[in-house]
Amino acid sequence: MTAEPKIHLPVEPKGLGHDWTLKVDSSQKRRNTFWIKTSLSSGCQQLTWCSSQLPTMARGLPSTSSLAHFCQKLNRWKTPEEPTTETSLRRCLSTLDLTLLGVGGMVGFGLYVLTGTVAKRMAGPAMLVSFSVAAVASLLTALCYAELAVRVPCRGSAYLFTYVFTGELWAFLVGWIMLIQCLLGGSAVARIWSSYLDVIFSHRIQSFTEAHVAIWQLPILARYPDFLAAAIILLVLALICCGARVSSWLNHTFSAISLAIILFIIILGFVLARPHNWSAEEGGFAPFGFSGIMAGAATCFYTFVGFGTIASSSEEARNPKRAIPMAIAISVGLMAGANILVSTVLTLTVPWHSLDPNSALADSFLQRGYSWAAFIVAAGAICAMTTLLLTIFLFVPRMLCAMAADGLFFQVFARVHPRT
């Protein structure tokens, strides 16, 4: 058999779906027509088989382009619009309103809950140093919040700042972390609110509930069902639905009462002060050392987190560029001074190791025989917890609205009622 002559076929691929150009000498054209057709048909069959197998081979693996597009969506940044006075919310909050809103978010949990725990288990009388360190750190953080709130004057607070400067993925995580923190914190504050009200009635509410309702023996739940805590949450939510003006007026009232009672605690505490309680016989000024002071500072920092609510209310401020920084600085400075003074008189009134961590301020006056002052402190705690609940649940709908407007939550939550 004679070997078939070789034919040089310069192939110029034009892309998928295009014809190939075959250059064949005229003397060999007729002789090799059958061979060319056979070769092209077999090649097309192989290409067809390979293309049919590609979806099967890559069915479980995403393509590179789809992965790149997905990563781009996760890392995309939000471009804030030019700041204008137009907003779907009413601009009705002044600098005083925003300041008292921040005070309401910081006055309750630190003074009436954390002081006893930090004094007895972490820092002792050096708790005032812990509050000072936490106040400095909080003030620096608050100044950063003020700068960001002026540059991005929209609702959303830390969620929006994260979205603008780091990307969508981190904003989604920060938003949900803040929502979970508010829900858990709100339930804890409502539980403390009911416990202080029970103190005023000499624990009769708890005794009645345990005797006539139920007693639970579950480690993750309270000893008995707390209907008062659920009732105060529903009441606060109903008040917030009335609009920012109503909730702001209530916050003014309860914050003024709380500040007056704090002033009463400071004055009476200095009258009853005993410097001997800081002596070496009682354990000294810093019984837990430097590590205890810093551990207490880390815990006391949670006292000042309420200033984030001021930044989230920037769309309702009349002049956000001026009111937001002033309100944040004034509220943090005011509460820093109040916390330092209250922690000072608390450990001067009674020895730090004899305090009740659950209700340290009321217990300190009870130990000195001033039961009437303990009831006043309990009333102040109820007012402070009410303002804290108003602040927490005023923040949650604004966070949900911001996330829904960005497409990270259900769109129904992006609607704003005309009353608000």
C-alpha positions in Angstrom: 0.0 0.0 0.0 1.2 3.4 -0.9 1.3 5.9 1.9 -1.1 8.7 1.6 0.5 12.0 0.9 0.6 14.4 3.8 -1.5 17.5 3.4 -0.6 20.6 5.3 -3.8 22.2 6.6 -3.2 25.6 8.0 -6.0 26.0 10.5 -7.1 29.4 11.6 -9.6 29.1 14.5 -12.0 32.0 14.5 -13.7 31.0 17.8 -16.6 28.8 18.6 -19.3 28.6 15.9 -17.0 29.7 13.1 -15.8 27.8 10.0 -12.2 26.6 9.6 -10.3 27.6 6.4 -8.6 24.6 4.8 -6.0 25.3 2.1 -5.3 22.2 -0.1 -3.3 22.0 -3.4 -5.5 21.5 -6.4 -3.6 18.5 -7.6 -4.4 16.6 -4.5 -7.9 17.9 -3.9 -9.9 15.1 -5.5 -7.6 12.4 -4.2 -8.0 13.4 -0.6 -11.6 14.6 -0.4 -12.7 11.4 1.4 -9.9 11.5 3.9 -10.6 15.2 4.8 -14.4 14.6 5.3 -13.7 11.6 7.5 -11.1 13.4 9.6 -13.4 16.4 10.1 -16.4 14.3 11.0 -14.5 12.3 13.6 -13.1 15.5 15.1 -16.5 17.0 15.4 -17.8 13.9 17.1 -15.0 14.1 19.6 -15.7 17.8 20.3 -19.4 17.1 20.7 -18.7 14.2 23.2 -16.3 16.4 25.2 -18.7 19.3 25.3 -21.5 17.0 26.5 -19.3 15.7 29.3 -18.2 19.1 30.6 -21.4 19.9 32.5 -21.3 16.4 34.1 -17.7 16.8 35.2 -18.2 20.4 36.6 -21.7 19.9 37.9 -20.6 19.9 41.6 -17.9 22.6 41.2 -18.6 26.3 40.7 -16.8 28.0 37.9 -14.1 30.5 38.5 -16.2 33.4 37.2 -19.1 32.6 39.5 -16.7 32.4 42.5 -15.2 35.8 41.5 -18.6 37.3 41.2 -19.7 36.0 44.6 -16.5 37.4 46.2 -17.1 40.7 44.6 -20.6 40.8 46.0 -19.3 40.0 49.5 -16.7 42.7 49.4 -18.7 45.5 47.7 -18.9 48.7 49.7 -21.8 50.9 50.2 -21.5 54.4 48.7 -23.3 56.9 50.9 -25.4 59.4 49.2 -24.7 63.1 49.6 -26.0 64.3 53.0 -29.3 66.2 52.6 -32.1 67.2 54.9 -34.6 64.9 53.2 -35.4 61.8 55.1 -38.3 59.4 55.7 -38.1 60.1 59.4 -39.1 63.3 61.2 -36.2 65.6 62.2 -37.4 66.4 65.7 -34.4 65.7 68.1 -32.3 68.5 69.5 -28.9 68.3 71.1 -30.5 67.9 74.5 -32.8 65.1 73.2 -29.8 63.2 71.9 -27.7 63.8 75.0 -30.4 62.4 77.3 -30.9 59.5 74.8 -27.3 58.6 75.3 -27.5 59.1 79.1 -30.5 56.8 79.2 -28.5 54.1 77.4 -25.6 54.3 79.8 -27.1 55.1 83.2 -28.8 51.9 84.1 -26.7 48.8 83.6 -23.4 50.0 84.9 -24.5 51.7 88.1 -27.1 49.3 89.3 -25.7 46.0 88.1 -22.0 46.1 87.3 -20.8 48.1 90.3 -21.4 45.3 92.9 -19.8 42.6 90.7 -16.7 44.7 89.8 -16.2 45.9 93.4 -16.5 42.5 95.1 -15.0 40.1 92.5 -12.6 42.1 90.4 -11.1 45.4 91.7 -12.4 46.2 95.2 -12.2 50.0 96.0 -9.9 50.4 92.9 -13.1 50.1 90.9 -13.0 53.9 90.5 -9.7 53.5 88.6 -11.3 50.8 86.4 -14.2 53.2 85.6 -11.6 55.9 84.8 -9.7 53.7 82.3 -13.0 52.5 80.7 -14.2 56.1 80.5 -11.0 57.2 78.6 -11.3 54.3 76.2 -15.0 55.0 75.7 -14.4 58.7 75.1 -11.9 57.9 72.3 -14.3 55.4 70.8 -17.1 58.0 71.1 -15.0 60.5 69.2 -14.6 58.0 66.4 -18.3 57.4 66.3 -18.9 61.2 66.2 -16.5 61.5 63.2 -18.1 58.7 61.3 -21.6 59.8 62.2 -20.9 63.3 60.7 -19.3 61.8 57.5 -22.2 59.2 57.1 -25.3 60.9 58.6 -27.6 58.0 58.0 -29.3 55.5 60.3 -27.5 52.2 61.1 -24.7 53.2 63.4 -21.8 50.7 63.5 -23.5 48.5 60.8 -23.5 51.4 58.3 -20.0 52.4 59.2 -18.8 48.9 58.6 -20.7 48.7 55.3 -19.2 52.0 54.0 -15.6 51.4 55.0 -15.0 47.5 55.0 -17.7 45.8 52.9 -21.0 44.0 52.8 -19.9 40.7 54.4 -18.6 42.4 57.6 -21.6 44.7 57.7 -23.9 41.7 57.6 -22.1 40.1 60.5 -21.9 43.3 62.6 -25.5 44.0 62.0 -26.7 40.6 63.2 -24.3 40.7 66.2 -25.7 44.0 67.3 -29.3 42.8 66.9 -28.6 39.7 69.0 -26.8 41.8 71.6 -29.9 44.1 71.8 -32.3 41.3 72.1 -30.3 39.5 74.8 -29.5 42.7 76.6 -33.1 43.8 76.5 -34.3 40.6 78.1 -31.7 40.8 80.8 -32.5 44.4 81.6 -36.2 43.6 81.8 -35.4 40.8 84.2 -33.4 43.2 86.4 -36.3 45.8 86.2 -38.8 43.2 87.6 -36.3 42.2 90.3 -35.9 45.8 91.6 -39.7 46.2 91.5 -39.9 43.0 93.6 -37.5 44.5 96.1 -39.9 47.4 96.7 -42.7 45.0 97.5 -40.4 42.9 99.7 -40.2 39.9 97.3 -43.9 39.3 97.4 -44.2 39.0 93.6 -41.7 36.2 93.5 -43.3 34.4 96.4 -46.7 34.6 94.8 -45.5 33.4 91.4 -43.6 30.4 92.9 -46.6 29.4 95.0 -49.4 29.7 92.5 -47.8 29.4 89.0 -44.7 27.3 88.7 -41.0 26.7 89.7 -38.6 25.7 87.0 -35.4 23.7 87.6 -33.7 24.4 84.3 -30.1 25.9 84.3 -30.7 28.2 81.3 -34.0 29.7 82.7 -35.0 31.7 85.7 -36.4 30.0 88.8 -39.9 31.1 88.0 -41.7 32.6 84.9 -41.3 36.4 85.0 -44.5 37.9 83.7 -43.4 41.4 84.7 -40.4 41.3 82.5 -42.5 40.3 79.5 -45.1 43.0 80.3 -42.5 45.8 80.5 -41.0 44.8 77.2 -44.4 44.9 75.5 -45.2 48.2 77.1 -41.9 49.8 76.0 -42.5 48.5 72.4 -46.0 50.0 72.4 -44.6 53.3 73.5 -41.9 53.3 70.8 -44.5 52.7 68.2 -46.0 56.1 69.1 -43.0 57.8 67.5 -39.7 59.3 68.4 -41.3 62.4 70.0 -43.2 60.4 72.6 -40.4 58.0 73.4 -38.0 61.1 73.6 -40.4 62.8 76.1 -40.5 59.6 78.2 -36.7 59.3 78.1 -36.4 62.9 79.3 -38.6 62.2 82.3 -37.0 59.0 83.4 -33.5 60.2 82.7 -34.1 63.4 84.8 -35.4 61.2 87.7 -32.4 58.9 87.4 -29.9 61.7 87.4 -31.6 63.3 90.5 -31.4 59.9 92.3 -27.7 59.5 91.3 -27.0 62.9 92.8 -28.8 61.8 96.0 -26.7 58.7 96.2 -23.5 60.6 95.8 -24.4 63.2 98.5 -25.7 60.7 101.0 -22.7 58.4 100.3 -20.2 61.1 101.1 -22.1 61.9 104.3 -21.9 58.2 105.3 -18.3 57.7 104.0 -15.8 55.9 106.2 -12.1 56.1 104.9 -11.4 53.1 107.1 -13.0 50.9 104.5 -10.0 51.6 102.2 -7.5 50.7 104.8 -5.3 47.6 104.9 -7.5 46.0 107.6 -10.3 45.7 105.0 -8.1 44.5 102.2 -6.6 47.7 101.0 -7.4 49.9 98.0 -6.5 47.4 95.3 -6.8 43.9 96.8 -6.8 42.2 93.3 -3.8 44.2 92.0 -3.3 45.6 88.5 -4.8 42.6 86.8 -8.0 43.1 88.8 -8.1 46.8 87.8 -7.8 46.0 84.1 -10.3 43.2 84.3 -12.7 45.6 86.0 -12.0 48.2 83.3 -12.9 45.7 80.6 -16.2 44.9 82.3 -16.9 48.6 83.0 -16.5 49.4 79.3 -19.9 47.8 78.7 -21.4 50.7 80.8 -20.7 53.2 78.0 -21.9 51.4 74.9 -25.2 53.4 74.9 -23.7 56.2 72.9 -24.1 54.2 69.7 -27.8 55.0 69.9 -27.1 58.6 69.3 -25.3 57.9 66.1 -28.2 55.6 64.9 -30.6 58.5 65.5 -28.8 61.0 63.2 -31.6 61.0 60.6 -34.0 62.4 63.2 -31.6 65.1 64.5 -32.3 68.7 63.4 -28.7 69.5 62.8 -26.7 66.2 62.9 -23.3 67.6 62.1 -23.4 69.7 65.2 -25.7 67.8 67.5 -24.3 64.3 67.1 -20.6 65.0 68.2 -21.8 67.3 71.1 -24.3 64.8 72.4 -21.9 61.9 72.3 -19.1 63.8 74.1 -21.4 65.3 76.7 -23.2 62.1 77.5 -20.0 60.0 77.8 -18.3 62.7 80.0 -21.4 63.1 82.2 -21.8 59.3 82.8 -18.0 58.9 83.3 -18.1 61.4 86.2 -21.3 59.8 87.7 -19.8 56.3 87.6 -16.5 57.3 89.2 -18.3 59.2 92.0 -20.8 56.5 92.7 -18.1 53.8 92.7 -16.2 55.9 95.2 -19.0 56.4 97.7 -20.1 52.8 97.4 -16.8 51.4 98.7 -16.5 54.2 101.3 -19.9 53.5 102.7 -19.4 49.8 103.5 -16.5 47.4 103.1 -16.2 46.2 99.5 -16.2 42.5 100.6 -19.6 42.8 102.3 -21.5 44.0 99.2 -24.3 42.2 97.5 -23.3 41.8 93.8 -26.9 41.8 92.6 -28.0 45.1 94.3 -24.9 46.7 95.7 -26.2 50.3 96.0 -29.4 49.4 97.8 -27.6 46.9 99.9 -25.0 49.4 101.0 -27.7 51.7 102.5 -29.5 48.8 104.1 -26.3 47.8 105.9 -26.0 51.3 107.3 -29.7 51.2 108.5 -31.1 53.6 105.9 -33.9 51.4 104.5 -35.8 54.4 103.1 -32.7 55.3 101.1 -32.6 51.8 99.7 -36.2 52.1 98.4 -35.3 55.4 96.7 -32.3 53.6 95.1 -34.6 50.8 93.9 -37.0 53.4 92.4 -34.0 55.0 90.7 -33.0 51.7 89.3 -36.4 51.1 87.8 -36.3 54.5 86.1 -32.8 53.8 84.8 -33.8 50.4 83.5 -36.8 51.9 81.8 -34.7 54.4 79.9 -32.3 51.7 79.0 -35.1 49.6 77.6 -36.4 52.6 75.6 -32.9 53.1 74.2 -32.4 49.5 73.3 -35.7 49.0 71.6 -35.5 52.4 69.9 -32.3 51.2 68.3 -33.5 47.8 67.0 -36.1 49.0 64.4 -33.7 51.6 63.0 -31.1 48.8 62.6 -33.6 46.5 60.9 -34.8 49.3 58.6 -31.2 50.1 57.5 -30.4 46.4 56.8 -33.7 45.9 55.0 -33.1 49.0 52.8 -29.7 47.6 51.8 -31.2 44.2 50.9 -29.8 42.3 53.9 -33.1 41.7 55.6 -36.8 41.3 54.6 -37.9 44.3 52.5 -41.1 44.7 54.6 -39.0 46.1 57.4 -37.8 49.0 55.2 -41.2 50.6 55.3 -41.6 53.6 57.6 -44.9 54.5 59.1 -46.0 58.1 58.5 -46.4 58.7 62.3 -42.7 58.1 62.9 
